[in-house]
Amino acid sequence: MAVVTSELEVPSSVSASKLFKAFLDFRNLAPKVEPESFKAIDYIKGDGGIGTIQQTTFVDGSKTKLTVDAIDHTNFSLSTTIFEGGEWMDNLESATYHAKFVPSTTNDGSTYKVSSVYKCKDPAKFTEENAKFADEYTKKTFKAIEAYIVANPNAY
């Protein structure tokens, strides 16, 4: 099985702790800040903690399922794995995302860092170009969440 990886870093004026809290509330926040993409995010099992299985329903009707693999409140990091659904999952065993919000050493902001690991069923059908596209989608969603926090400074 081939593996495709990617790394994404996005600087932010928002603190690591606020961004981390917002991403822990992703199921409520994503449909609010990106209604053109996310219709609903529901817990199938669990309450958002480690081991939770959640289903994302997109506006086009497609669905994905993911597990929450790790949450580290001290280091503002979390890991999730998509294991079912979506167009790309026909070509993937799984897509794992390791996200970390790193506090800035020079201001009150932070850096959003995401390492993505795609385990491919057929490497010819999922390439680095697909991973770059996913990174851009991730960045777009991050920027929408960041804008929400800036516009609502008492949130999170």
ABEGO torsion letter per residue (X at the ends): XBBBBBBBBBBBABBAAAAAAAAAAAAAAAAAABAAABABBBBABEAGBBGBBBBBBBAAGBBBBBBBABBBAAAGBBBBBBABEEAAAAABABBBBBBBBBBBAABABBBBBBBBBBBBABAAABBAAAAAAAAAAAAAAAAAAAAAAAABAABX
